[in-house]
Amino acid sequence: MNYRSLADLNDTIITNLHRLPPDIDLVVGIPRSGLLAANLLSLVTNIPLTDLDSFLEGRIHTSGTTKRTAQLDRGLADMRRILVLDDSIFRGDAMRKARERVAAAGLQAEILFAAVYGAEASHPEVDFVFEQVAHPRIFQWNFMHHILLEQACVDIDGVLCLDPTEQENDDGEAYRRFLSEAVPLHTTSRRIGWLVTSRLEKYRDLTEAWLKRQGIEYGELVMLDLPSKEERQRLGAHGRFKAEFYRNSDSTLFIESEEGQAETIARLSGKPVLCVETHQIHLPEPLSPAALRQQMRSLPTRLKQRGQSAGERWKVMARNVLGESGYRTLKRLVRPQSRT
């Protein structure tokens, strides 16, 4: 799992500025996330900025007065070299459409095309790829709207809503009020595979009611079945409980709010965990031979119980043991060679 944060995006842009021509007159962002990258590049270089639609209509965004220069007051007709930028490129559909629209406009300026991140180090639709980031990949600016959410485990407190304060977290009336009135934090446009929370099972009704009011869709709500907050704290069950469910599920990513728990979940589950607190991916340590044997012994039974065929079970086993990149390498090695 490859992850890039907003800080990573800014750093990648800055460290690749030397690859661009020094006389770019205008930065054009491809809506929507390309505007984020274009804005960062525009600000750090003090180059005028616009979006693709405005550009094709002959309009440039106005600027403030902090770093205003004569360059920022130039009109579109005066600009000779223009950079069209997107945050990422994979198949190239968005960039191809942008190129077609720009070509149809019949502009006299030299137009360059770039993407901050690419699945490959280069792409035929762009002149520059700043950094290669292979799939599967996810970005801070789209992680709650990514298709991976449908196969993800997601924490609730600190991810979907603000954490309770010490006063609210009393395992009594104040906490029940918090559960009913929790302030939303990250919204999502995707159905979440599993909501996995250390909230106690006795608060399921209040939690489900809040999720329904927020319009959050999910496959399963997994809660901690303990009698009290004191018992949960005595057992230190937070990270261990989440890791156990994650390890035994088909989920490919856990989104956790707190760094310490993220490290625990990654270590105990053997799978990657995205920490919202730090916006970093925590990767598991290599499995010991004993842990690997245990996963190999238990995985076929779990998959058979889900009704998967033998072939499907072996594919999932290979992915769990080798990882996605290792699985693809294995497929290439064992694929029959075509006869000449």
Beta strands, then each sheet from edge to edge (+ up, - down):
strand 1: 2-4
strand 2: 26-29
strand 3: 49-51
strand 4: 81-89
strand 5: 110-118
strand 6: 128-132
strand 7: 137-139
strand 8: 152-154
strand 9: 192-200
strand 10: 218-224
strand 11: 253-256
strand 12: 273-275
strand 13: 280-282
sheet 1: 1+ 7+
sheet 2: 3+ 2+ 4+ 5+ 6+
sheet 3: 10+ 9+ 8+ 11+ 12+ 13-
end
